[in-house]
Amino acid sequence: MSHRSITPYCGTTTTLQLVLILLFLCLLAACGGGSGSPTGPTVPPTVPPPAPSSSPTAASSFGMQCGIGDPADCEGSGGTPIKWPATQAQPGMLRLHDAGTYWSILNPQSGVYDWSSLDAWLDVIAQHEPVDVIQVFTWTPCWDTNSPGSTCGIAPTAPTGSNGVPSDLTASGSPSFNSFVTNFVQHCSAAGKCVSDIIKYYEMWNEWDLNFHWVGNMNQLYQMLAPAAQIIKTNVPNAIVMSPSSTPAAVGAASNTGLGWQCDFQSWLNLENTNGRFSDWADWHVYLLNTDATTNIPEQQFSTYSAVFVNIQDGGTVQNCSAGPVSGWSTTPWANTETNFGGSSQINFACPTTYSADDCTGQIVRWQLLHASNGGSSVDWYKWNETIGGNPQYETAYYNMMQYMEGGKFTAVCSFTGAGEASTWTCPFTEKSGTSALWVWTPAEAGTTYTVPSGYVDFEDLTGATTTVASGQSIPISVEPILLEQ
């Protein structure tokens, strides 16, 4: 992950005029690049906004990173290194990152493997099924790289890992990485809990477009990952291989390519098209972070970053990017596999006190709704247990959101009427039972009123309460979404 602040795609703004989802295409055409140069997507008007997924909302849409090394983030004690969250809310996707399952940790010497941390995870996950699991590959072992610019021990969580290229990498792959991946996917714990049964999702490299995580070039990364992806698909039934994750933090000197995050993402998709597709999902990381000390509200952040990723995947172009528009990715599932309010030392994975407690709670749910209604397959909170699980108000809202959404479908993307702080957002939704429903909220902390449309008889809120309403009734709405039901 990256704790860097990210350069806003269209510059910092204090209004909501950027965020009308249905006007994304117009907005993107007018924006400048996040790195200070004109590298922002300019989308032909014939490219439609993304359609909501036709698939029911799965439990795996609600994800968490759960790691060791932090008492608030699933670190156990004594002979139990992992303490599973004891919350009522139990996310359906677990992302193994900063969890002791890095390449460099599990493969401390050439041909030598230490599976102790992986075994602990396999055994504890088996006790909490059903839950889907993402393994994240990252950190080349220090013994396996001497590439220029690489740093051994670059991350405190991976003291024997580096951001370097494997020494044995050729155009046909890295024998050391292939051996590690083969042994990984074929491994079973002493209790008989096997990777191939438990871990079905594979994020092929973490934030490849940051020099902090990878100093090789894009072609070298593809050469390393493509053979490994085939190993996974051969050994893991129904495996989902995810593209190496991209991040908007990749700007300026931090960018691996120097091209900026928009061009990085487009270039990677084109590279797979040219050399052979191996990714089943596209993957990126977007936090709510604005500067090191501030965050944006979800409506603004989605428009500024997540919608741009979706739009590039749908065929939008990036100015001054030689890769050109991509094709064949518009129906590919996508996920934001690492998010939070922000990882800077000032934010420290907490909602800033400039927002009310209710607004912070609402933002967690609104972020999920914006992603899911636009077709997102998963939103995975880094340090979920520390941020959401450790706050009763957040956790209650997250739990009820899951109950309302799981098994249901969005019938249109979230959109708004009004302007600025007076805007009202709605997301048409069909519940698992078949009940027609409508998510409703306002980003304004002062709240506003909403006239109940014809046919709606009650609403459910994030505390789990149900309130009876009548068509034409004016009801108060707030920063915490409600779910109107027919």
N, C-alpha and C positions, 0 to 999 in steps of 0.2 A: 504494500500500500504506500501511498505518498501522503505526507503530512503538509505538503506545500499548498499555499493558496493558489487558486487558479485564476487566470486572466479572463474576465468575462468576455464572452463572444461578441457582444454588442456594446461593451462598456458597462460600467456600473450604473444602475438606475434605481430610483427610489419609488417609481410608479409601477403599475401593473399593465401599462399599455403594450408591453411586449408579448403578453402571455396568452392571447386568444389562440387557442389551439387551431381553430379553423383558419386563422390568418398566418400560420407558421410560414407558409411559402412566401408570402409577401414580406414578412419580417426578415427571413433569411436572405432574400435578395438584396435587402438594404443594408445588411450588417457588414462590418469590417472584420478582419482577422483577429484572432485572440492573441497573436504574437506581435501585434503592432504593424503588420503588413497585410495587404488585402488578400487574405487567403480564406475568407469565409465562403460557405456554400452559396452559390447562386442557382436557384432551382428553376427549371423551365416551368411555366404556368400549367403545362399539361400534366405534371406530376401531381397526383391527388394526395391529400393527407392520408396517413395510415389508417387502415380499417381495424376495428377491434378484433381480437382473436375470436374465431368461431368455436373454440374449444372451451369447455367449462374451466373455471378457475380452480387450479389444482392446489393441494396443500404445499407443493414445492414452490408456489409463487411467493411464499412467506419464508424468507431465509435468514439465517444467522451465521456469523462467524463465532466460533467458540474455541478459545485457545487456552494454552497453559502458559505459566510465567506471570500471571496477573491474578491475584486472589479474587478480584471482582469479575474476572472473565474466564470462569470455569476451571481455575486451578484448584486441585484438590490438596490433600495432605497425606503424609505417611505413605502407606502402600496403595493409596488411591489417588493417582496423579490427576484425575479428571473429576470434577464435580459438575454433574449435569444440572442445568437450570431447574429449579424446583417450582417454577411458575405454572399458573394455570394455562397460560399461552405456551404452546410448544410448537415453534416454527417447523414447517414441513421440509425444510432444506437446511442442511448443515454444511458450511463451507470450511474445509480444513486448510486454514492459512494461519500462520503464526501459531501452529498447533503441534509442532514437533514432527511434521511429516515431510519436511523439505528433502530434496535430493541430497544435499550436503550432510544432513543429519543422519539420514537412513543409510547412507553409503560413505562411511568415514574414510575408507581406504579403497584402493582399486581392488575389486573383486570381493570386498568385505562388506557385509550388511548387518546393521543393528536394527532389528524390527521392534524393539521394546516399546517405543512410543506409539508406533502404528498398532501393535497388538492391543495396547490399552484402549485405543480408540475403537478398534473393531469389536472388542468385547463389550464396551459400554454402549456403543451404538446398537448392538444386537439386543441390549436390554431395553431400548427405548424405541424400537421399531413400531409402526412404520415411519421412516424418515429417509428422504433422499440425501445423498452425500456428494459433494464436489471435492475432488482432490486437486490441489493447486501445485503445479510444478514451477519451481523457481530455485535460485541460488545454486549455481554450479559449484561442486566441491573444489576447495582451494587446490587439492592435489591434482586436479584435472584441468587446470587452466594456467596459462602464462600470457594471456593476450594483453596487448598494450591497453593501458587505461583501466584495467580491472583492479579491484581492491579486495583483498582477502579480509573477511570479518567486517564487511561494510555495514551490516545490520546487526544490532545487538541480539536479535532473535535467531541469527544464523552465524555464530562466531567462526565457523569453519567453511562458510559459504562465500561466494564471490559473484560479481556481475559479469564474469568473463565468459569467453567462448571455450568450449571443450577443446583440449589440445589435439584430440584425435578426430575432429570434425572434418569430413570431406563432403563432396557434393552428394554423396549417397547416405549421409547421416553420421552420427557419432556412436561408435561401438559401445563406449562406456555408458552413454545415456540409454541406448537401446537395451543394454544388459540390465541397467537399473529398472527401467520400465517393465521389462519382461519379468524380472524377479518380483517387482511390486505387484503387478496384476495377478501373478500366480501364487501369491503368498496367502497363507492361512495362519491364524493364531493357534497357540497350543490348544485353545478351547474349540478349535474347529470353525472359527468365524473367518470367512474368506473374503478377500478384496473383491473378487469377481461377483460375489453375491450381494455385497453391501455397498460398494462404491461404484456408481454407474455414470457419474458426471466427471469430466476431466477438463479443467481450465489449463490449457497447454503451456502457458507462461504468464506470470504476473506482471502486468504493466510493462510490456516489452518496449514501449516507445519512450521510456525514461532511461537515461544513462545510468541512473541509480540501480536499475534492475538488469540492464543488458547493454554491454558496450559493443557487441558485434553489430553487424548490419542486418537488415531485414532478410536478405537472401540467406544469410548464414542461419538465422533463426528458423526459417522455413526448412532448410536442409536438415536441421536437427530434429524438428518436430514432426515432419511428414512421415518418416518411417515409424516413429514412436506411436503416432496416431493409429497406424495400421496394426501395430502390435496390440494396442488396447482393443480395437474392434475385433481382432481375432480371438482374444482371450476373455473378453467381458461381454456376455450376452446383453443386447439392447443398450450398449454403451452410448452415451451422448458426449461427443468431443466438441469442446468449446474453443473458439478462436483465442489466441493469446489476447489478454485484455488490454484495451487502450484506455488512456486517461487524459482529460483536459489539462492536467498538470504539465503535459509535455509541450512546453512553449520555451522559446529562447534557448539558452544554453542547456536547459534540462532535457530538451527534446533529443531523442536518439538520432533522428534523421535531420534535425534542424528545419524541418518543413512545417512543424506545427501539428497539433493533434488531429485536425480535420483531414489534412492530407495524409497523415500517417494511417488513419483508419481506412480511408479510401484506397490507399496504396496497398495495404495488406489484403483487402478483399480482392483487388485486381490481381495481386500476386498469386493468390490461391486459384483464381480463375485461369490464369496463364499456366501455372505449373501443376495444377491438380487440386481440386477441393478436398479437404479433409475435415473441415469444421461443419458440425451439424447445427450449432448455434453461434451467433455473433455475441460478443461479450465486451462490456466496458464498465468503467467505474466513474460514477459521478456522485460527489458529496453535495451537501447544501452550502458548503464553504464558499465565501465570496473573497474576503481578505483574511489575513491571519487572525483578525479579531472580530469578524462579522460573518454572518450567513445571509443567504437570500431565502425568501419564502419559496415553497415548492413550485408555485405557479410560474414564478419568474425563472427559477433554476431549470425547470423542465424545458421551457421554451429556449433558454440560452444554450443548453448543452444536450440533454437527452434527445430532444426533438431533432437536433442537428445530426446526431448519430443515426437516428431512424431515417431521416431524410436522405442522407448519403447512401444508406443501405437500399433505399427505395429508388436510387438512380439520380439523386441530386448531384450537381457538380461542385467542385471546390476551385475557386479562382486560383490561378497560378500553380495548380497542381498538375504535373505532367501525366499522372496516372489516368486521368479522365474518369467519366462516370462509370459506375459498376453496373453489371447486369446479372440477373440470376439470383440476387440476394433478397429481393423484396418480400418473399414469403418465408424466408429463413427465420426461425425463432430467435429472439434476442433477450438478453438479461443484463441488468445492472447488478453485478455480483459483489460489489463492495460499495457501501454507502454509510453515511452517518451525518450528523450535523457538521462536524469538521474534526480533523485530527491535529490541528495546530496546537501548540502549547497553550495558547490563549483560550481556544474553544474546548479542547481536551475531551471531545466526544460528548459534549453536553449542549443542550439548547441554550443560547445566550439569554441572559437575564433581561435583555431589552424586549423580549417577548413575554407575554403572560404565560402562566402554567397551562391554561386552556389552549392557548395558541400553539405552544410547543407540542401538546398532545395532539391537537388537530393536524399539525404539520406532518407528523408521522403517518397519519392515515391519508392525508391528501397526497403525499408523495407516492404512496402505494396506489391510490386510485388513478393518478395521472399516468403512471407507468402501465398499470393493468389495462386501462381503457384504451390505451394506444398500442396494445398488443404485446406488452412485456410479459415474459414467461416467469421471471423471478426478480425480486428485489431483496438483496441479502445485506443485512445490517452488520457492519464490522463492530465488534464489541456489543452485540445485541444484549447480552445479559447485564452488561454494565450500564448501558444507556436506557434500554426499555425494561428489561427484566428487573432492574433494581429500582424502578420508580413505579409505585402502585397505580398511579393515575395513567401512566403510559401503558403499563402492562394490561390493565383492564380494558382500555380502549383498543389495544392491539388484539387482544383475545376476542372481543366482540366483533371487531372488523373481520377477523378470520371466520367467525361463525356465520356472519352475514354473506361473505363473499364466496366461500368455498363451495364449489359445485355450480355456482351461478355464472352468468355471461353478461358482458357489456354489449349493448346493442348499438352504441355510438360512442365516440370519444368524448371525454369531458370538455365542456365549452362554457363560455360565460356570456351574460348580458350585462349591460351597464359599462361603467368605466372606472378605472382606478380603484380606490378603496370602496367604492359603492358597488362593485361588481358582485354578481351572484353566479355561482358555478353549479352546474348540474351534470349528472352522468346517468343516462338511461341504463337500466340494469334489469335482468331477469333472474330471479332467485332460483335456487336448486329445485324448489317446489313448483316452479313455473309461474310464481307470482310476479307480476310486473311491478317494478320499483324504480325509484329515482333518488340517487344521491344528491344532496343539496348542501351548500355551505357558502359562506362569504369569507374572503381573506381579511376583512376589516375587523379588528378587535372590538370596535364599538358595536358590531353586529348590525343587522338590518332586518327587514321583514320580507316575507315571501307569501304570495297568494297560492294556496293549495290548488293544483290543477284538478279538473274533473276526474272523478273515479277513485281518487286516493282517500283512504279511510283512516290511516294511522301512520305513525313514524316510529322507528326504533333509533335510539341514540347510542352513544359510545359507552354508556354505563350499563347497557343491557335493558333499559326501561322502554316500555311501549306507551305511546300517547295517542289517544283517539283524536282525529281531526275530521273536518268536513270540507267538501269542495267549495272553493271560494273564500275559505277562511284565511285571514292574515295571521301568519305565525312568525315568531321570532326565529331567526337563524343566526348562527355564529361561526367562529373559526373551526369548531368541531363539527364535521359532517354528520347529517342525519340521513336515514334511509326511509323515504316515503314509500308506502306500500298500498297497492290497490286491493 
